[in-house]
Amino acid sequence: MAPSSEPESRDFREICGDRYYVRSTVLTSQLPVSRWHERIGDPTLADGIPDRLVHDAHRIEARGDSIRKIRKTPNVQLPRRAKGAP
């Protein structure tokens, strides 16, 4: 959630570039893609990193309340997991 340093951003861009069209990459973040620019800082890196990650990506954006909030609510039944499910 904290802004990345320039060396961290360059390293991450290099990793993304090396994996681009070669391997799958799974990334999770609480920060929306629209706010990555402000966290990455350097405009060139801030353009290159999301471009490599988001282009041809399958994005899943969660919406709604946190499961932690739901679990704190009394009398709320959570769905049961199927046998063998993690």
C-alpha positions, 0 to 999 in steps of 0.5 A: 500500500506504500509507494514503491521506490524507483529500484523496486518499481524498475525490478517489478517492471523487469519481472513483468516484462520477462513474464509477458506472454511467457508465463501467467502472473497472478497479482492481488491488490487492495489498491485499484488499478486506477491508483497505481500511477500515484503509488509507482511514482515515475511516469514511465514505470507507472505506464509500463507496469500496468500495461504489461499486467492489465493487457490481455488480463482476466480481472476479477474485482471484488465488491461488497463488504469484507468477510470480516464485517459479515462474520462479526454480524450476529446470526449471519450464516456463511455458506458451507464449504464442499467436502475437500474444499480448501 
